[in-house]
Amino acid sequence: MATVFQSILTTTITPQTFLICTGVSVGLGLLIALCYMIACKKHNGGFVTTIALLPAVVQIVIMLVNGNLGAGVAVAGAFSLVRFRSIPGTAREICMIFIAVAAGLATGMGYLAFAAVFVVVMALLAILYAKLGIGEKAARGKKSLTIVIPESLNYTEVFSDLFEQYTDEAELVCVKTTNMGSLFKLSYEIKLKDAAKEKELLDALRTRNGNLEIMCARLAENQINL
Protein backbone atom coordinates (compact mmCIF):
# COMPACT_ATOMS: atom_id res chain seq x y z
CA MET A 1 0.00 0.00 0.00
CA ALA A 2 2.83 2.41 0.85
CA THR A 3 4.34 2.03 -2.62
CA VAL A 4 1.09 3.24 -4.21
CA PHE A 5 1.58 6.66 -2.63
CA GLN A 6 5.18 7.04 -3.77
CA SER A 7 6.20 9.23 -6.71
CA ILE A 8 6.42 7.48 -10.07
CA LEU A 9 9.03 9.97 -11.30
CA THR A 10 12.75 9.32 -11.34
CA THR A 11 15.64 11.62 -12.15
CA THR A 12 14.70 11.41 -15.84
CA ILE A 13 11.17 11.96 -17.10
CA THR A 14 10.27 9.35 -19.69
CA PRO A 15 7.52 9.71 -22.31
CA GLN A 16 5.59 6.97 -20.52
CA THR A 17 5.60 8.70 -17.12
CA PHE A 18 4.80 12.02 -18.79
CA LEU A 19 1.74 10.57 -20.54
CA ILE A 20 0.57 8.83 -17.34
CA CYS A 21 0.85 12.03 -15.29
CA THR A 22 -0.87 14.08 -18.00
CA GLY A 23 -3.70 11.56 -18.30
CA VAL A 24 -4.27 11.58 -14.54
CA SER A 25 -4.16 15.41 -14.50
CA VAL A 26 -6.76 15.64 -17.26
CA GLY A 27 -8.98 13.10 -15.49
CA LEU A 28 -8.74 14.90 -12.16
CA GLY A 29 -9.39 18.24 -13.86
CA LEU A 30 -12.55 16.81 -15.42
CA LEU A 31 -13.65 15.54 -11.99
CA ILE A 32 -13.10 18.96 -10.43
CA ALA A 33 -15.05 20.61 -13.26
CA LEU A 34 -17.97 18.19 -12.81
CA CYS A 35 -17.91 18.81 -9.07
CA TYR A 36 -18.06 22.56 -9.68
CA MET A 37 -21.01 22.16 -12.07
CA ILE A 38 -22.90 20.10 -9.47
CA ALA A 39 -22.08 22.40 -6.54
CA CYS A 40 -22.83 25.63 -8.45
CA LYS A 41 -26.17 25.81 -10.24
CA LYS A 42 -25.05 28.94 -12.09
CA HIS A 43 -21.72 28.25 -13.72
CA ASN A 44 -19.70 29.77 -16.53
CA GLY A 45 -18.73 27.49 -19.42
CA GLY A 46 -15.34 29.12 -19.89
CA PHE A 47 -14.52 28.69 -16.22
CA VAL A 48 -15.50 25.01 -16.33
CA THR A 49 -13.11 24.45 -19.24
CA THR A 50 -10.34 26.33 -17.45
CA ILE A 51 -10.73 24.26 -14.28
CA ALA A 52 -10.68 21.04 -16.33
CA LEU A 53 -7.37 21.96 -18.01
CA LEU A 54 -5.63 23.77 -15.15
CA PRO A 55 -4.20 20.66 -13.38
CA ALA A 56 -2.53 19.50 -16.62
CA VAL A 57 -1.05 22.97 -17.21
CA VAL A 58 0.37 23.17 -13.68
CA GLN A 59 1.62 19.57 -13.94
CA ILE A 60 3.68 20.16 -17.09
CA VAL A 61 5.23 23.31 -15.62
CA ILE A 62 6.22 21.49 -12.44
CA MET A 63 7.67 18.56 -14.41
CA LEU A 64 9.75 20.86 -16.60
CA VAL A 65 11.32 22.72 -13.65
CA ASN A 66 11.78 19.60 -11.52
CA GLY A 67 15.14 19.83 -9.73
CA ASN A 68 15.99 23.24 -11.17
CA LEU A 69 15.65 25.84 -8.42
CA GLY A 70 16.43 28.81 -10.67
CA ALA A 71 13.81 27.83 -13.24
CA GLY A 72 11.29 27.21 -10.46
CA VAL A 73 11.80 30.71 -9.06
CA ALA A 74 11.48 32.19 -12.55
CA VAL A 75 8.23 30.34 -13.24
CA ALA A 76 6.82 31.34 -9.85
CA GLY A 77 7.65 34.96 -10.68
CA ALA A 78 5.87 34.66 -14.01
CA PHE A 79 2.77 33.18 -12.39
CA SER A 80 2.71 36.05 -9.90
CA LEU A 81 2.17 38.44 -12.82
CA VAL A 82 -0.96 36.64 -14.02
CA ARG A 83 -4.21 38.50 -13.36
CA PHE A 84 -7.73 37.23 -13.92
CA ARG A 85 -9.43 39.88 -16.05
CA SER A 86 -12.87 38.29 -16.24
CA ILE A 87 -15.90 38.99 -14.07
CA PRO A 88 -15.34 38.88 -10.29
CA GLY A 89 -15.25 35.31 -9.02
CA THR A 90 -17.01 33.89 -6.00
CA ALA A 91 -15.26 32.29 -3.05
CA ARG A 92 -16.36 28.88 -4.33
CA GLU A 93 -14.72 29.47 -7.70
CA ILE A 94 -11.49 30.60 -6.05
CA CYS A 95 -11.53 27.43 -3.94
CA MET A 96 -11.91 25.32 -7.09
CA ILE A 97 -8.91 27.07 -8.64
CA PHE A 98 -6.78 26.23 -5.60
CA ILE A 99 -7.94 22.59 -5.69
CA ALA A 100 -7.03 22.36 -9.40
CA VAL A 101 -3.60 23.91 -8.79
CA ALA A 102 -2.93 21.58 -5.85
CA ALA A 103 -3.87 18.57 -7.99
CA GLY A 104 -1.51 19.75 -10.73
CA LEU A 105 1.32 20.20 -8.24
CA ALA A 106 0.84 16.66 -6.93
CA THR A 107 0.70 15.03 -10.38
CA GLY A 108 3.63 17.13 -11.57
CA MET A 109 5.73 15.65 -8.76
CA GLY A 110 4.53 12.14 -9.60
CA TYR A 111 2.31 11.58 -6.55
CA LEU A 112 -0.67 10.36 -8.52
CA ALA A 113 -2.38 8.44 -5.70
CA PHE A 114 -2.14 11.43 -3.36
CA ALA A 115 -3.59 13.68 -6.07
CA ALA A 116 -6.49 11.30 -6.75
CA VAL A 117 -7.38 10.87 -3.06
CA PHE A 118 -7.15 14.61 -2.47
CA VAL A 119 -9.40 15.53 -5.41
CA VAL A 120 -12.00 12.86 -4.62
CA VAL A 121 -12.23 13.93 -0.96
CA MET A 122 -12.42 17.65 -1.85
CA ALA A 123 -15.04 17.00 -4.55
CA LEU A 124 -17.25 15.02 -2.17
CA LEU A 125 -16.93 17.66 0.54
CA ALA A 126 -17.70 20.49 -1.89
CA ILE A 127 -20.85 18.74 -3.14
CA LEU A 128 -21.91 17.84 0.42
CA TYR A 129 -21.45 21.40 1.70
CA ALA A 130 -23.34 22.79 -1.31
CA LYS A 131 -26.26 20.40 -0.75
CA LEU A 132 -26.39 21.22 2.97
CA GLY A 133 -26.29 24.93 2.20
CA ILE A 134 -23.57 25.59 4.76
CA GLY A 135 -22.89 29.33 5.00
CA GLU A 136 -25.83 30.27 2.80
CA LYS A 137 -28.46 30.74 5.51
CA ALA A 138 -26.83 33.93 6.77
CA ALA A 139 -27.01 35.49 3.29
CA ARG A 140 -30.49 34.21 2.49
CA GLY A 141 -33.04 37.01 2.43
CA LYS A 142 -30.48 39.79 2.16
CA LYS A 143 -31.02 42.47 -0.46
CA SER A 144 -29.12 45.34 -1.99
CA LEU A 145 -30.82 48.71 -1.51
CA THR A 146 -29.74 51.84 -3.40
CA ILE A 147 -31.21 55.22 -2.43
CA VAL A 148 -30.59 58.61 -4.03
CA ILE A 149 -30.94 61.58 -1.68
CA PRO A 150 -30.37 65.35 -2.04
CA GLU A 151 -27.15 66.73 -0.60
CA SER A 152 -29.14 68.64 2.03
CA LEU A 153 -30.00 65.42 3.90
CA ASN A 154 -27.62 63.95 6.47
CA TYR A 155 -27.38 60.36 5.20
CA THR A 156 -25.87 58.97 8.42
CA GLU A 157 -29.14 59.06 10.37
CA VAL A 158 -31.86 59.96 7.89
CA PHE A 159 -33.25 56.39 7.51
CA SER A 160 -32.29 54.90 10.90
CA ASP A 161 -35.83 54.76 12.27
CA LEU A 162 -37.20 53.13 9.11
CA PHE A 163 -34.48 50.49 9.07
CA GLU A 164 -35.10 49.76 12.73
CA GLN A 165 -38.81 49.29 12.02
CA TYR A 166 -38.60 47.20 8.83
CA THR A 167 -35.25 45.38 8.86
CA ASP A 168 -33.28 42.99 11.01
CA GLU A 169 -30.00 44.19 9.48
CA ALA A 170 -29.10 47.34 7.60
CA GLU A 171 -25.53 48.30 6.75
CA LEU A 172 -24.35 51.26 4.68
CA VAL A 173 -21.65 49.84 2.40
CA CYS A 174 -21.07 52.62 -0.14
CA VAL A 175 -21.66 56.36 -0.56
CA LYS A 176 -21.25 57.99 -3.97
CA THR A 177 -21.87 61.55 -5.17
CA THR A 178 -23.76 62.03 -8.43
CA ASN A 179 -25.29 64.76 -10.60
CA MET A 180 -22.32 67.13 -10.13
CA GLY A 181 -22.31 66.56 -6.38
CA SER A 182 -25.92 67.67 -5.83
CA LEU A 183 -27.07 64.14 -4.97
CA PHE A 184 -25.79 61.25 -2.88
CA LYS A 185 -26.23 57.62 -3.93
CA LEU A 186 -26.32 55.35 -0.86
CA SER A 187 -25.87 51.57 -1.11
CA TYR A 188 -27.10 49.37 1.74
CA GLU A 189 -27.22 45.67 2.48
CA ILE A 190 -30.46 44.95 4.28
CA LYS A 191 -32.41 41.97 5.61
CA LEU A 192 -36.14 42.55 5.89
CA LYS A 193 -38.09 41.45 8.94
CA ASP A 194 -41.09 40.70 6.72
CA ALA A 195 -40.63 40.33 2.95
CA ALA A 196 -44.30 41.23 2.44
CA LYS A 197 -43.60 44.75 3.74
CA GLU A 198 -40.95 45.56 1.14
CA LYS A 199 -43.26 47.97 -0.75
CA GLU A 200 -44.26 49.61 2.52
CA LEU A 201 -40.60 50.27 3.29
CA LEU A 202 -39.96 51.66 -0.20
CA ASP A 203 -42.95 53.99 0.09
CA ALA A 204 -41.64 55.27 3.41
CA LEU A 205 -38.20 55.81 1.92
CA ARG A 206 -39.68 57.69 -1.07
CA THR A 207 -41.37 60.20 1.20
CA ARG A 208 -38.09 60.71 3.03
CA ASN A 209 -35.81 61.17 -0.02
CA GLY A 210 -38.12 63.44 -2.04
CA ASN A 211 -39.30 60.70 -4.39
CA LEU A 212 -35.85 60.31 -5.95
CA GLU A 213 -34.58 57.02 -7.36
CA ILE A 214 -34.67 53.90 -5.13
CA MET A 215 -33.62 50.41 -6.20
CA CYS A 216 -34.05 47.20 -4.21
CA ALA A 217 -32.54 44.04 -5.68
CA ARG A 218 -31.34 40.58 -4.71
CA LEU A 219 -27.80 40.58 -3.37
CA ALA A 220 -25.38 39.57 -6.12
CA GLU A 221 -23.70 36.17 -5.65
CA ASN A 222 -20.18 37.57 -5.61
CA GLN A 223 -21.24 40.05 -2.92
CA ILE A 224 -22.56 37.19 -0.80
CA ASN A 225 -19.52 34.98 -1.03
CA LEU A 226 -16.60 37.38 -1.15
C-alpha positions in Angstrom: 0.0 0.0 0.0 2.8 2.4 0.9 4.3 2.0 -2.6 1.1 3.2 -4.2 1.6 6.7 -2.6 5.2 7.0 -3.8 6.2 9.2 -6.7 6.4 7.5 -10.1 9.0 10.0 -11.3 12.8 9.3 -11.3 15.6 11.6 -12.2 14.7 11.4 -15.8 11.2 12.0 -17.1 10.3 9.4 -19.7 7.5 9.7 -22.3 5.6 7.0 -20.5 5.6 8.7 -17.1 4.8 12.0 -18.8 1.7 10.6 -20.5 0.6 8.8 -17.3 0.9 12.0 -15.3 -0.9 14.1 -18.0 -3.7 11.6 -18.3 -4.3 11.6 -14.5 -4.2 15.4 -14.5 -6.8 15.6 -17.3 -9.0 13.1 -15.5 -8.7 14.9 -12.2 -9.4 18.2 -13.9 -12.6 16.8 -15.4 -13.7 15.5 -12.0 -13.1 19.0 -10.4 -15.1 20.6 -13.3 -18.0 18.2 -12.8 -17.9 18.8 -9.1 -18.1 22.6 -9.7 -21.0 22.2 -12.1 -22.9 20.1 -9.5 -22.1 22.4 -6.5 -22.8 25.6 -8.5 -26.2 25.8 -10.2 -25.1 28.9 -12.1 -21.7 28.2 -13.7 -19.7 29.8 -16.5 -18.7 27.5 -19.4 -15.3 29.1 -19.9 -14.5 28.7 -16.2 -15.5 25.0 -16.3 -13.1 24.4 -19.2 -10.3 26.3 -17.5 -10.7 24.3 -14.3 -10.7 21.0 -16.3 -7.4 22.0 -18.0 -5.6 23.8 -15.1 -4.2 20.7 -13.4 -2.5 19.5 -16.6 -1.1 23.0 -17.2 0.4 23.2 -13.7 1.6 19.6 -13.9 3.7 20.2 -17.1 5.2 23.3 -15.6 6.2 21.5 -12.4 7.7 18.6 -14.4 9.8 20.9 -16.6 11.3 22.7 -13.7 11.8 19.6 -11.5 15.1 19.8 -9.7 16.0 23.2 -11.2 15.6 25.8 -8.4 16.4 28.8 -10.7 13.8 27.8 -13.2 11.3 27.2 -10.5 11.8 30.7 -9.1 11.5 32.2 -12.6 8.2 30.3 -13.2 6.8 31.3 -9.9 7.6 35.0 -10.7 5.9 34.7 -14.0 2.8 33.2 -12.4 2.7 36.1 -9.9 2.2 38.4 -12.8 -1.0 36.6 -14.0 -4.2 38.5 -13.4 -7.7 37.2 -13.9 -9.4 39.9 -16.1 -12.9 38.3 -16.2 -15.9 39.0 -14.1 -15.3 38.9 -10.3 -15.3 35.3 -9.0 -17.0 33.9 -6.0 -15.3 32.3 -3.1 -16.4 28.9 -4.3 -14.7 29.5 -7.7 -11.5 30.6 -6.1 -11.5 27.4 -3.9 -11.9 25.3 -7.1 -8.9 27.1 -8.6 -6.8 26.2 -5.6 -7.9 22.6 -5.7 -7.0 22.4 -9.4 -3.6 23.9 -8.8 -2.9 21.6 -5.8 -3.9 18.6 -8.0 -1.5 19.7 -10.7 1.3 20.2 -8.2 0.8 16.7 -6.9 0.7 15.0 -10.4 3.6 17.1 -11.6 5.7 15.6 -8.8 4.5 12.1 -9.6 2.3 11.6 -6.6 -0.7 10.4 -8.5 -2.4 8.4 -5.7 -2.1 11.4 -3.4 -3.6 13.7 -6.1 -6.5 11.3 -6.8 -7.4 10.9 -3.1 -7.2 14.6 -2.5 -9.4 15.5 -5.4 -12.0 12.9 -4.6 -12.2 13.9 -1.0 -12.4 17.6 -1.9 -15.0 17.0 -4.5 -17.3 15.0 -2.2 -16.9 17.7 0.5 -17.7 20.5 -1.9 -20.9 18.7 -3.1 -21.9 17.8 0.4 -21.5 21.4 1.7 -23.3 22.8 -1.3 -26.3 20.4 -0.7 -26.4 21.2 3.0 -26.3 24.9 2.2 -23.6 25.6 4.8 -22.9 29.3 5.0 -25.8 30.3 2.8 -28.5 30.7 5.5 -26.8 33.9 6.8 -27.0 35.5 3.3 -30.5 34.2 2.5 -33.0 37.0 2.4 -30.5 39.8 2.2 -31.0 42.5 -0.5 -29.1 45.3 -2.0 -30.8 48.7 -1.5 -29.7 51.8 -3.4 -31.2 55.2 -2.4 -30.6 58.6 -4.0 -30.9 61.6 -1.7 -30.4 65.3 -2.0 -27.1 66.7 -0.6 -29.1 68.6 2.0 -30.0 65.4 3.9 -27.6 63.9 6.5 -27.4 60.4 5.2 -25.9 59.0 8.4 -29.1 59.1 10.4 -31.9 60.0 7.9 -33.3 56.4 7.5 -32.3 54.9 10.9 -35.8 54.8 12.3 -37.2 53.1 9.1 -34.5 50.5 9.1 -35.1 49.8 12.7 -38.8 49.3 12.0 -38.6 47.2 8.8 -35.2 45.4 8.9 -33.3 43.0 11.0 -30.0 44.2 9.5 -29.1 47.3 7.6 -25.5 48.3 6.7 -24.4 51.3 4.7 -21.7 49.8 2.4 -21.1 52.6 -0.1 -21.7 56.4 -0.6 -21.3 58.0 -4.0 -21.9 61.5 -5.2 -23.8 62.0 -8.4 -25.3 64.8 -10.6 -22.3 67.1 -10.1 -22.3 66.6 -6.4 -25.9 67.7 -5.8 -27.1 64.1 -5.0 -25.8 61.2 -2.9 -26.2 57.6 -3.9 -26.3 55.3 -0.9 -25.9 51.6 -1.1 -27.1 49.4 1.7 -27.2 45.7 2.5 -30.5 44.9 4.3 -32.4 42.0 5.6 -36.1 42.6 5.9 -38.1 41.4 8.9 -41.1 40.7 6.7 -40.6 40.3 2.9 -44.3 41.2 2.4 -43.6 44.7 3.7 -40.9 45.6 1.1 -43.3 48.0 -0.7 -44.3 49.6 2.5 -40.6 50.3 3.3 -40.0 51.7 -0.2 -42.9 54.0 0.1 -41.6 55.3 3.4 -38.2 55.8 1.9 -39.7 57.7 -1.1 -41.4 60.2 1.2 -38.1 60.7 3.0 -35.8 61.2 0.0 -38.1 63.4 -2.0 -39.3 60.7 -4.4 -35.8 60.3 -6.0 -34.6 57.0 -7.4 -34.7 53.9 -5.1 -33.6 50.4 -6.2 -34.0 47.2 -4.2 -32.5 44.0 -5.7 -31.3 40.6 -4.7 -27.8 40.6 -3.4 -25.4 39.6 -6.1 -23.7 36.2 -5.7 -20.2 37.6 -5.6 -21.2 40.0 -2.9 -22.6 37.2 -0.8 -19.5 35.0 -1.0 -16.6 37.4 -1.2 
